[in-house]
């Protein structure tokens, strides 16, 4: 089983070399000319349509196993099911460009470096969407914030300023306007003193067009702010139409969804019309319960094959 081979080649972000070599060799064995960069692979360079996914995973949390119609294990859905579908479609023959990126889970450097190597127009980024077309992609802000307070004896809090409470109040106020989560928080001690420092990482999921509004809200906080990532959301136009047509030719009625997480599409959207689509359910990804319905991989292969017909 191709998925098993891919999943058992561990490829945490930054350590994709072995999997990258496997994919390159597989493509070359099936007649594709492959352009290799430190951070990506590119095959069938001259096409207006690109199908892509990423090679890396988060750190291994569960080993590969099969139970019934499902495969379990780190990376099976995010995104080695997509990788398996692309390679199987490539084995049968595809007329469009293929790209495979490194470091999607951490730096995004693979898709960023790729922008200067391909001159097409439309891109399908394969990520787990449960085979629904993510024609809308949310933007995001990831920021580290440091809140300062005034320490005092904890039995007399009225004489101090609690930095942790400042962080929580900022979160509550922001969450009334945006979809925001606290990914980590650190502050205080067991010394019975009002904490004078609290560090937190805030993660915003933003509708297209909300980026600047959220940035202004952040600037108005009484905190030290370090922006790690800030990208606006976007809508797909032509790429979503191309994908929908391929699904229809496969006998599937297209369903639509929104991609809430950062993906390589955020980088590709700077130059191309991009849509996100692929097998698997995002909610299980990055956990020990990550899984993929094997039938979804088969369906994805059929749709990828039908893209050839759409291009004609």
N, C-alpha and C positions, 0 to 999 in steps of 0.2 A: 504494500500500500504506500503510495507516494506521500500521503500526509504523515504516516508513521515515520518515514525516513526524514522528512523535514522537521518534524517535531522533536525527534531524538537527536538532532544536531542542535545543541544548545547555542543560542545566539543572543545573549543579553546585549543591550545597547553598548556599542563600542567594541564588541567582540564577535562580529559577524563574519570574520574571515573564512571560516570553514564552510558555512552555509553559502556565502557568496561564491566560493569556488565550485560548490556543488551545482548551484543554479547556472553559473557560467558554462560549466562543462555540459550540463543537460541541454542548454540551448544550442551550444555549438554542435553537439552530437545530433541534433535534429535540424541542422542546416542553417542556423541563424548566425549572422555576423554580430558580434557583441563588442560594444565599446565599454571598456572597464575604467572606472575612476576609483579613487580611494574610497569614495562615499556612495557610489551607485553603479549599477549596470544598466546599459541601454542597448536594446536590440531593435531591428527594423527602424532605423533612425528616420528615414524619409517617409513620413506619413503625417496627415493632419490630425490624427486621433491617437491618443496615448492611453494605455491601460497600465496602471501601476499599483504597487503595494510596497510595504516595508519588510525588511529582512529581520529586524531586531525584535526582541521581546523584553518584557520586564524580567527581573531576576527569577529564576526557577522557583516556583512554589508548589508544583505538583508534577509528577511524572506522567508520561503518556500512558493511557489505557483506553480500551474500548469496552463499552457496556451497551449491548443492543445496537441501536442505530446511532449511538452517540460516541464521540471520542472526547476524552477529558485530558487536561494537562495544560501547563503554561504555554501560551502561544497558539493553541490549536485554533482559536477563533481570531485572535489578534496577533498576527494576521496570516498564520500559515495555512488556514483553510483557503483564503484568497490566493495565496502563493501557489498552493496545490492546483487550484482551479485554473490559474493563468498558465502554469506549466503544462497541464493536461490539454488545455486549448491550443497551446503552442505546439505540442506534439502532433496534434491533428492539423495544424496549419492556420496561422492568422496573418492578416494583411496590414495590421496596424502596429504602431510602436509599443514596445514594452519597456518598463523601467522598474527597478528594484532598489529601494533606498535604504541606507544605513541610518541609525541614530534617530529614528522617528520618536522613540519613547523618551528621549532626553533632550538633545540639542536641536533636532530638526535639520542638521547640517546637510544631510544627504539630498533632500529635495531642494534646499536652498542652493547648493552647488550645481544642481541639475539645470537650473533656469537658463544658463548660458549655453547649454549643449543641445537643445531641441528647439526647433522653429515651427512647431505645429500650432494648432488652434484650440483643440478640444481635449480634455483629459478626464478620465474616470479613475478616481483614487479608490482602491478597494480596501474597505474597512468593514467591520461587522455592523450591518444595518438591518439584519434579518431579511435581506434581499428586498428591502424597500429603498426607493430612490430618495436619497437625502438631497433634495433640490435646494434646501436652505441650510446654511452652515453658520452656527453661532460664532461670534467672536469671543475673545477672552482677554482678561487681564490677570496676570499672576504677579502678586506684589508682596514683598516682605516689609512689614511695618514694625516700628519700635515706638511704643507709647511710654512717656515719662510721667512719673508721679512724684509725690512728696512723702517720704517715709515718716512714720511716727509709731508709737506703741499701739498695738492692735486693739487694745481696750479703749482707745480714744480716737476712733477713725475720723472724727470731725476735725481733727487737727492736721490731717494728711490728705493726700490725693492718691487714690488707689489706681495704679496703672493698669491692672487687670480689668477693673471695672470700666476704665476708659476704652479699652480695646473692645469689650463686650458691647458697650453703648454704641461705639462706632459701627460695629457689625450689625446691631439691631436697626440702626438708622439706615444703613446702606441696604439692608435686606428688604426694606419697605419699597425700595425703588428698583433694585436689581436682583437677579438670581446670584447669590454670593454664598460661598462656603468658607469656613475656617479650616485649612488643611493641617495646620499645626499651631500650637500656642505654648509659650513657655514664660514663666514668671513666678515671682514669689519665693518664699522659703518656709521652713518650719520653725522659724525663730520668733514667731508671734509679733510680726511687724507688718505694717501696711506696705505692700510692694511698691517700689518706686520705678520699676521697669517691667515691661511686658513686650515680648516679641511674638509676632504672629504672621502667618502667611495667609493672605486672603486670595481667593480664586473667584473671579467674576465670569459668568456666562452671559454674553451680551447679544441682543438682537442686532441685526445689521443696522448700522447708523448710530448705535448707542456708545461707541467707543469714546468719543470726545466728551460726551456728557459724563460718563463714569470717571474719566480722567480728571475732569474739573472737580468732581465730588471728592476724589482722593486728595487732590491738592489742598482742599479746604480742611482736611483733617489736622488735628493737633498731634502730628506724629512725624517721625522720620520715615521716608518712603523710598524703597528701592524697587523699581519696576523690572521684573524679570522677563515678562512677555506681555505684549499688548498688540492685539490684532483685531481688526474689525470683521464682522460677519459679512456674508455675501450670499447671493442667489445664483443658481445655475440657470442658464438659458438653453443654448443649443445642445450642450453635452447631455443634459437631462432628457431632451427630446430624442437624441440618438439612442440613448440607453433604453428609453421607454419603447421605442420602435423595435429594438432587438428583443425585448421581453415579449412584446406582442407577437412577434414572429415565432417565438418559442412557445406560444400558447399560454402565456402568463399575463394576467391583468395587472398592470403596474399599480403599486401602492406607493405612497409618498410619506416621507418623514423628515425630521430635522436632525442634523448631526450636531450634538451638543459639545463634543470634545474637540480639542485641538487635534488636527491631523496634518499630514503633508499637503493636503489641499490648501491650507492657509498660505503656504509658500507659493504653490503653483498658481493660485488665483491672482497673484501679482502680474502674471503675463498671459494666462490662459483662462478660457471658460471651463470651470471644473465642477464635477458632480461626484458625490461619494456614494458608494454602493458595495455590498458584499455579503457573504454568508456569515452567520453567527449573531449572537445577542450581546450587545455592548455591556449590559449590566453585569454579566458574569466575568468579564475580562479583568485582568490584574488581580484576580482572587484565586484561591485554591480550588474553586468550583468551576473554573473556566471550562466550557464545553462547546461542541459543535455538532449539529445534526448532519450526519454524513450525506443525507439526501440533498441538503442545501448546496453542498459542493458540486454534486452532479448537475443540479439545476443551474448553478453559476457557469459551469462549463458549457452547457447548451446555449446560454445567453451570450457568452463570449464568442462562441462560434457564429452565432447569428449576427454579431457585429460586422462580420465580413460581408453579409448580404446587404446590410444597411449602407455600408461604404460604397457598394456597387451602384 
